[in-house]
Amino acid sequence: MPAIHWFRRDLRVADNPALDAAGPDAVAVFVRDPRFDVGEVRATYLDGALAELASARTLQIHAGDPAVVLGELAERLGAREVFCTADTTPFARKRDATVEDALAQRGVTLRQIDTPYAVPPGELHTQSGGGFRVFTPFYKAWLARGWGSPATTAPSNQALNRWRAFRQGALSQYKKARDFPADPGTSRLSPALHFGQIHPRTILAEIPDPLTDPFARQLAWREFYADVLWHRPEAVWTSLDERFDTQMEYANLEDPVTAAQYEAWTQGRTGYPYVDAGMRQLLTEGWMHNRLRMVTASFLIKDLHLPWQLGARWFLRHLVDADVANNQLGWQWVAGCGTDAAPYFRIFNPVTQGRRFDPDGDYIRRYVPELADVADPHEPGVLAPDYPGPIVDHRVERDVALARFQALGSRASS
Ligand SMILES: Cc1cc2nc3c(=O)[nH]c(=O)nc-3n(C[C@H](O)[C@H](O)[C@H](O)COP(=O)(O)OP(=O)(O)OC[C@H]3O[C@@H](n4cnc5c(N)ncnc54)[C@H](O)[C@@H]3O)c2cc1C
């Protein structure tokens, strides 16, 4: 009697303990869930990932409510067990509890094995027994705990090839190069990690000294955010510092001026070239460099005074690597209402950030072609006939943001 392997965020055949546990004869299935709107960019990426997976092993693709689809499939096959890699997002945990119950009613057991992380979210605790709220102690505990070796040697797939090319090339320069968006200094593995085309364990096993390696440290941020969300599932849409939802004064999106400013931000037409380049990279590639994610998020929150949730929603819709833990908590970090947040007063200056991390303006010129012939494309102003002037004055809005923050009452939650 074959078991079923239910693929979700583990779209690979190698180093997949849940797939191994299901056995060589397992019927593998992916269920497209209509409740889960992944947006156009991710839908296309997902199709590619499923096609690659289907070329490596037989895969059935169904659509519908997984509780129903899997139940009917198990009945048809006479399967008694459905295996899957645990998915720890709040949405997935709820869904899987429902699926587990529905399957149990048919006498079928849902077995969740492994997670998309080197250390399962929820496993590490502070000395007082709670979850970590600050990255550095989490990182130390994460390193001290360590992780297992890959379950099986990985045959080549695109994600693994990308990782190995990066390891042989840019990895040694990563610490320095990762902040300069004009050059390919980062791995661009984020969608592959999100969809589980490669497991972080596989990567960590091939890093010579993961205890000190800056790339492994960034992977730990991913693990940290998943862990925070495990303990605080409400953080998907609620500020960890609740004053930001209950007391902070925001601009009103019903106001036509604010609505136009928000629209300009989404389309990369704020008149701040570095911000616009980032937002246009998002629209053209479905991906944005980390430095720009911070700068553009800061601009929405601290220059336009809009709530982080609005920007997080836009990013979720347009990022190919959209990941509820990394995205929502990345936004909360920038807003200053998250875990060990950047202090609220550290407001990204869109001009000095550009001068520092894109000194020659190459990144700006690549994504804002109107400025291709402008010698110094950093300072907003009348730069080109078809390029807008700045929609706000950063120096003024910075002061407004600081004043609004200072007006908040003392922090109620910690
Ligand atoms: C406002 C904001 C929103 C973000 N939204 C997302 C998102 O939806 N999905 C997402 O995967 N990342 C998100 N990030 C984190 C980071 O920007 C991306 O992971 C990174 O840019 C992906 O590119 P890369 O794979 O080349 O990264 P690399 O620099 O090569 O890093 C390797 C991997 O480490 C992890 N990582 C790196 N930096 C971070 C970080 N700061 N936080 C968490 N994990 C990290 C990612 O999995 C990444 O793929 C966000 C950051 C901010 C500030």
PDBQT file of the ligand as one rigid body, heavy atoms in Angstrom, charges set to zero:
ROOT
HETATM    1  C1  LIG A 501      11.460  45.108   4.081  1.00  0.00    +0.000 C 
HETATM    2  C2  LIG A 501      12.103  43.784   3.799  1.00  0.00    +0.000 A 
HETATM    3  C3  LIG A 501      11.369  42.756   3.206  1.00  0.00    +0.000 A 
HETATM    4  C4  LIG A 501      11.951  41.514   2.957  1.00  0.00    +0.000 A 
HETATM    5  N1  LIG A 501      11.179  40.524   2.388  1.00  0.00    +0.000 NA
HETATM    6  C5  LIG A 501      11.715  39.298   2.187  1.00  0.00    +0.000 A 
HETATM    7  C6  LIG A 501      10.929  38.235   1.644  1.00  0.00    +0.000 A 
HETATM    8  O1  LIG A 501       9.727  38.377   1.390  1.00  0.00    +0.000 OA
HETATM    9  N2  LIG A 501      11.538  37.040   1.412  1.00  0.00    +0.000 N 
HETATM   10  C7  LIG A 501      12.854  36.832   1.717  1.00  0.00    +0.000 A 
HETATM   11  O2  LIG A 501      13.341  35.713   1.492  1.00  0.00    +0.000 OA
HETATM   12  N3  LIG A 501      13.598  37.806   2.259  1.00  0.00    +0.000 NA
HETATM   13  C8  LIG A 501      13.091  39.021   2.489  1.00  0.00    +0.000 A 
HETATM   14  N4  LIG A 501      13.876  40.014   3.016  1.00  0.00    +0.000 N 
HETATM   15  C9  LIG A 501      15.261  39.707   3.424  1.00  0.00    +0.000 C 
HETATM   16  C10 LIG A 501      16.327  39.915   2.312  1.00  0.00    +0.000 C 
HETATM   17  O3  LIG A 501      16.160  41.168   1.720  1.00  0.00    +0.000 OA
HETATM   18  C11 LIG A 501      16.283  38.836   1.242  1.00  0.00    +0.000 C 
HETATM   19  O4  LIG A 501      16.278  37.562   1.835  1.00  0.00    +0.000 OA
HETATM   20  C12 LIG A 501      17.472  38.916   0.301  1.00  0.00    +0.000 C 
HETATM   21  O5  LIG A 501      17.536  40.175  -0.314  1.00  0.00    +0.000 OA
HETATM   22  C13 LIG A 501      17.354  37.824  -0.749  1.00  0.00    +0.000 C 
HETATM   23  O6  LIG A 501      18.394  37.910  -1.671  1.00  0.00    +0.000 OA
HETATM   24  P1  LIG A 501      19.529  36.823  -1.719  1.00  0.00    +0.000 P 
HETATM   25  O7  LIG A 501      18.953  35.452  -1.773  1.00  0.00    +0.000 OA
HETATM   26  O8  LIG A 501      20.455  37.197  -2.827  1.00  0.00    +0.000 OA
HETATM   27  O9  LIG A 501      20.216  37.041  -0.316  1.00  0.00    +0.000 OA
HETATM   28  P2  LIG A 501      21.644  36.611   0.242  1.00  0.00    +0.000 P 
HETATM   29  O10 LIG A 501      22.302  37.834   0.719  1.00  0.00    +0.000 OA
HETATM   30  O11 LIG A 501      22.360  35.770  -0.742  1.00  0.00    +0.000 OA
HETATM   31  O12 LIG A 501      21.275  35.757   1.538  1.00  0.00    +0.000 OA
HETATM   32  C14 LIG A 501      21.079  34.334   1.500  1.00  0.00    +0.000 C 
HETATM   33  C15 LIG A 501      19.760  33.987   2.135  1.00  0.00    +0.000 C 
HETATM   34  O13 LIG A 501      19.753  34.378   3.502  1.00  0.00    +0.000 OA
HETATM   35  C16 LIG A 501      18.448  34.813   3.870  1.00  0.00    +0.000 C 
HETATM   36  N5  LIG A 501      18.507  36.238   4.241  1.00  0.00    +0.000 N 
HETATM   37  C17 LIG A 501      19.402  37.159   3.827  1.00  0.00    +0.000 A 
HETATM   38  N6  LIG A 501      19.155  38.350   4.410  1.00  0.00    +0.000 NA
HETATM   39  C18 LIG A 501      18.080  38.179   5.201  1.00  0.00    +0.000 A 
HETATM   40  C19 LIG A 501      17.337  39.030   6.060  1.00  0.00    +0.000 A 
HETATM   41  N7  LIG A 501      17.660  40.317   6.253  1.00  0.00    +0.000 N 
HETATM   42  N8  LIG A 501      16.271  38.522   6.700  1.00  0.00    +0.000 NA
HETATM   43  C20 LIG A 501      15.925  37.230   6.546  1.00  0.00    +0.000 A 
HETATM   44  N9  LIG A 501      16.592  36.372   5.747  1.00  0.00    +0.000 NA
HETATM   45  C21 LIG A 501      17.650  36.834   5.079  1.00  0.00    +0.000 A 
HETATM   46  C22 LIG A 501      17.575  34.652   2.646  1.00  0.00    +0.000 C 
HETATM   47  O14 LIG A 501      16.928  33.412   2.700  1.00  0.00    +0.000 OA
HETATM   48  C23 LIG A 501      18.578  34.703   1.514  1.00  0.00    +0.000 C 
HETATM   49  O15 LIG A 501      18.161  34.049   0.348  1.00  0.00    +0.000 OA
HETATM   50  C24 LIG A 501      13.314  41.279   3.292  1.00  0.00    +0.000 A 
HETATM   51  C25 LIG A 501      14.048  42.319   3.873  1.00  0.00    +0.000 A 
HETATM   52  C26 LIG A 501      13.459  43.548   4.126  1.00  0.00    +0.000 A 
HETATM   53  C27 LIG A 501      14.286  44.643   4.747  1.00  0.00    +0.000 C 
ENDROOT
TORSDOF 0
